[in-house]
Amino acid sequence: MIAHASPRRTTRLVRTAGTAVALTALATACTHSAEKAPAPQDTGTATPGQVHVVAPDVDLTITHAVAHLDASGSGTVTMTVRNGTGLPEHLDMVATPDGGRGRLTGAATGDNGSMTSAGILLQPGSTVTFAAPGPTIRLTATHGVTAAHTLPLMLQFGIARLVRLTAVVTGG
């Protein structure tokens, strides 16, 4: 006597096999794409206040980065960011050495520098100045200022990913 699987059992087996194939394909695709996209590289010098990051689809130049902090470590970060690619980029997070986060606010008007669901928009081929009335970065009770009066920052971008930058620290 030959035993046959019930239609319900057959359907479950087909679904399980299909799910396994889909997960395998997804895992393979993720691994393969990670190999194709090398991490962005800082091509600049160790000069405080500036960095140049280049990789496929990434050409960011950050200059004039200054942390204007009062005695409590609160204040703003001003900087100029040039997106030299043909793709829109977004700044979505600023972190400080003590685990703090900067509060991002978009520009009051216009598309470039405005706040989107992905962060502060940096249009292709544009330069955005982070300072009022444009987009701003607000720090609160920040720690980690070095003896050289600099503040290490980590900036998270949508395409360029994590960019490390040292801002010059000034009072006020």
C-alpha positions, -999 to 999 in steps of 0.1 A, spaced: 0 0 0 13 34 -10 8 63 14 1 97 0 5 130 17 -27 149 24 -33 181 3 -28 202 35 5 185 42 17 189 6 7 226 7 27 231 39 58 213 24 57 234 -7 54 267 13 83 256 36 105 248 6 95 280 -11 104 300 20 137 283 23 146 291 -13 136 327 -10 156 332 22 186 316 6 183 339 -24 179 369 -2 210 360 19 231 354 -12 220 387 -27 228 406 5 262 390 7 270 396 -29 259 433 -29 280 440 2 311 427 -16 304 451 -46 301 483 -25 333 490 -7 331 513 24 336 550 17 372 562 23 383 594 39 407 609 14 414 641 33 439 649 59 436 649 97 428 686 96 402 695 122 369 708 107 372 691 73 369 657 56 365 644 20 348 611 15 349 592 -18 335 558 -28 312 546 -56 282 569 -56 298 590 -28 317 623 -30 311 643 1 333 672 12 327 686 47 344 719 56 343 745 83 330 721 110 328 740 143 311 731 175 299 762 193 296 750 229 289 768 262 303 757 295 276 730 299 285 715 265 254 727 248 253 745 215 253 740 178 275 725 151 280 746 120 295 732 88 293 732 50 286 699 32 291 695 -6 274 666 -23 295 661 -54 275 632 -68 245 629 -91 225 612 -63 206 628 -34 222 622 0 207 626 35 223 633 69 203 614 94 223 613 126 251 631 144 267 614 174 292 626 200 318 606 220 297 603 251 269 586 233 250 618 228 230 627 197 226 659 179 191 671 172 187 678 135 164 705 122 157 712 85 159 744 66 128 766 70 123 769 32 134 751 0 141 715 -8 179 715 -2 186 712 35 150 704 44 141 676 68 127 645 52 119 611 66 154 600 57 171 631 73 185 664 61 183 664 22 215 672 3 206 675 -33 229 662 -60 257 686 -69 248 710 -41 264 727 -11 244 730 21 255 752 50 244 739 85 237 772 103 205 793 108 184 799 88 194 767 71 195 732 86 209 731 122 225 706 145 219 711 182 240 695 209 230 692 246 254 685 276 281 672 252 313 657 267 344 645 249 361 678 240 398 671 236 427 691 251 432 705 215 397 720 216 382 696 191 352 673 193 351 640 175 318 635 157 302 607 138 278 616 110 255 590 96 245 595 59 221 574 38 246 565 11 280 575 25 272 557 58 292 565 89 317 595 85 340 605 112 349 641 116 367 663 141 350 697 147 369 727 161 354 738 194 347 774 202 328 790 231 293 802 229 
